């Protein structure tokens, strides 16, 4: 199963060692890229249709101390409601492809610095398939989101579409959006992907356990920091 591009989407979750060995020998990425894009776009559409953009923008402007100008707010809300749906299938693939390319570049450069000799293509394939837990998460998010009519401000602002998978429930009443976003970032599927990255860096990149752990942990912490910063 780990020798086919489709099979790797499953085998990387069940037998990552063998799958990453296969990826080292024959790095591929297109099928994983398309699968991640498909489920991400689907969740994006569902969330977009259930987002109250007026409440979202009003609350954000109030929290930042800015005066709410109704005319400006109307324009922003109208643009988000009418244009947002058309942008999702364009921006999501561009973001995913570019983000994974940045990760692959970091992994490739880190490997070179530490004496490993991975190719960029190997690191790109490894990084793409390490995102397989995100496919599972997106499918569950779609199931959870679909019956809802409107998402709450906190759900939208922190992108907490699957509460059962993270520590967001530990946030006390009245907690700031950034604190909630931090706890939401401590997510089962993100941690699962980080573990796969650690294994992939060892197997595909032939990096030591120390280097692989350090790089996977740094990327996890950087992602957590960005999530909080933009909450």
C-alpha positions, 0 to 999 in steps of 0.5 A: 500500500505504501508504494502507491500514491493513494495508498500512502495517504492511509499507510502513513497513518498506520505504518509511517516507517515503511511509508517514509522509506518508500517516499525516500525511494520514490518521492511523490506529492500530487495525490496528497496535495490534491486530497488536502486541498479538496477537504480544506476547500470543502471545510472552508466553504462550509465554514464560510456559509456559517460565519456571521461576518458582521459579528466577527468584524464588529467584535474584532474592531471593538477588541482592538479599540477601534471605532466601528464605522457602519459604512466601512463595516458594511463594505467589508462584510459585503466583500467577505460574504460575496467574494470570499466563496470565490477566493477559497478554491484559489487561495487554499491550494496556493497557501497549502502548496506554498506553506509545504514548500517553505517547510520543505526548504527549512527541512532541506536546509536543516538537513544540509547543515547537520550533515544529512543529504535529503533532496528538496523533493524528498522533503516536500513529499515527506512534508505533504504526507505528514499532513495526512492527519489533517485530512482526517481532521477536515473530514470530521470538521465537515461532519461537525460543521454541516448541521450548524446554522451559524458559528459563534464568534469564538469558533470563527476567530480561533478556527475551533471547528472540532472542539473535541480534538483540542484543549480549548475546553480548558479556557476559563470563562471570559478568556481572551481570544488569544488564550483560547487560540493557544489552547485550541492549537494544542490539537490532537491532529496537529500533534499527530502530524508533528510526530509524523514529521519527526519520523519522516525527518529521521527516515526520509532525511536520515537525520538524527533523532535529536535533530529531527525532534528539534526541527519538528518541535520548532515548526510546531511551536512556530505554528502555534505562535502564528495561530495566537498572533493572528487570533 
